[in-house]
């Protein structure tokens, strides 16, 4: 048996092997900077998507074609040796698939950061209702529909992204959305705590004024909804926003109510809504 035969047999899979090591290189070296907020960029996104695609398909290549070629190339060797070689190939392919998924999640990290930046707009809810005599909200805030837009843009990236298995796209979506939900919950809770503290301070300041509530005189008699405190309105707005966020999540093939991160977010704002 010529020593070059295995190399010749595997030559067609060189791009997959190179992509695997390139993915490892980016994953553990170059893209550590992404955790500190450095953007990957369009070129890096394209390259990483190619790496993720090759890594995702390497396991299939080993199972469907490379294993059979290895058996042919290694004919004449003891069966135990052949089995060990094939087992090693399968292990490497499985590891490459895992690394490809991690590369994809690095791209998801950048999308998560962009989504989280949009979530921070909820801080503007306070200015909308605090001491403005504005009526209670009846629909979600305008920013909510765009919170997951960075994820949609990533999933719609032409080229390698469109060739990724649907399973990996779902994994990517779930990872990004979970991260966004956790951040959303943290910001919502922080906002509600601040609102309650402010309301308590206002009540103490106005306590000495007979006939005047926290939001002004005769507020409760002014009409339906007008009697709600500013804090109630803010809590209701958050609740409406999170409900819409849940509907947006379902556009990615996920059921919002089945995600613990979303259920926790909903619990946080539901408590504020029920307090009215």
Residue pairs with C-beta under 8 A, 6 or more apart in sequence:
1 73
1 76
5 73
6 70
6 73
6 74
9 69
9 70
9 72
9 73
10 17
10 66
10 69
13 58
13 61
13 66
15 54
16 54
16 55
16 57
16 58
16 61
16 96
17 58
19 50
19 51
19 53
19 54
19 55
19 58
20 51
20 54
20 55
20 58
20 96
20 99
20 100
22 47
22 51
23 48
23 51
23 52
23 54
23 55
23 96
23 99
23 100
23 103
24 99
26 44
26 47
26 48
26 51
26 103
26 106
27 99
27 102
27 103
27 106
31 40
31 44
31 48
31 106
34 40
34 106
34 109
34 110
35 109
37 113
39 110
40 48
40 106
40 107
40 110
45 107
45 110
45 154
45 157
46 157
46 159
46 160
48 103
48 104
48 106
48 107
49 104
49 107
49 157
49 159
49 160
49 161
49 164
50 159
50 160
51 100
51 103
52 100
52 101
52 103
52 104
52 107
52 160
52 164
52 168
53 100
53 160
53 163
53 164
54 100
55 96
55 97
55 99
55 100
55 101
55 103
56 97
56 100
56 101
56 164
56 165
56 168
58 93
58 96
58 97
58 100
59 90
59 93
59 94
59 96
59 97
61 93
62 89
62 90
62 92
62 93
63 90
63 93
66 89
67 86
67 89
67 90
70 82
70 85
70 86
70 89
71 82
71 86
74 81
74 82
74 85
100 168
101 168
101 171
104 164
104 168
104 171
104 172
105 171
105 172
105 175
107 154
107 172
108 151
108 154
108 172
108 175
108 176
108 179
109 179
111 150
111 151
111 153
111 154
111 176
112 151
112 175
112 176
112 179
112 180
112 183
114 150
115 147
115 148
115 149
115 150
115 151
115 176
115 179
115 180
116 179
116 180
116 183
118 143
118 146
118 147
118 149
118 150
119 147
119 180
119 183
119 184
119 187
120 187
121 141
121 143
122 141
122 143
122 184
122 187
122 188
122 191
122 238
122 241
123 187
123 191
124 141
125 141
125 191
125 234
125 237
125 238
125 241
126 191
126 194
126 195
126 234
128 134
128 237
129 230
129 233
129 234
129 237
130 198
130 230
130 234
131 215
131 230
132 230
133 216
134 233
135 225
135 226
136 225
136 228
136 232
136 233
136 236
137 233
137 236
137 237
137 240
138 240
139 240
140 240
140 241
140 243
140 244
141 237
141 240
141 241
144 241
144 244
144 245
144 248
145 244
145 248
147 180
147 184
147 245
147 248
148 176
148 177
148 180
148 248
148 249
148 251
148 252
151 172
151 173
151 176
151 177
151 252
152 251
152 252
154 161
154 172
155 161
155 169
155 172
155 173
155 252
161 169
170 252
170 253
170 254
173 252
173 253
173 254
174 254
174 259
177 249
177 252
177 254
177 259
177 261
177 262
178 259
178 261
181 259
181 261
181 262
181 264
181 265
182 261
182 264
184 242
184 245
184 265
185 261
185 264
185 265
185 268
188 238
188 242
188 265
188 268
188 269
189 268
191 234
191 238
192 234
192 235
192 238
192 268
192 269
192 272
195 230
195 231
195 234
195 235
196 231
198 231
199 214
199 229
199 230
199 231
202 214
203 214
206 212
206 213
206 214
211 217
211 218
213 219
213 220
213 229
214 229
214 230
215 229
215 230
219 226
219 227
219 229
220 227
221 227
228 236
228 276
231 272
232 275
232 276
234 272
235 269
235 272
235 273
235 275
235 276
236 272
236 273
236 276
238 269
238 272
238 273
239 269
239 270
239 272
239 273
241 269
242 265
242 266
242 269
243 266
245 256
245 262
245 265
246 256
246 257
246 262
246 266
247 256
249 256
249 259
249 262
250 256
256 262
257 263
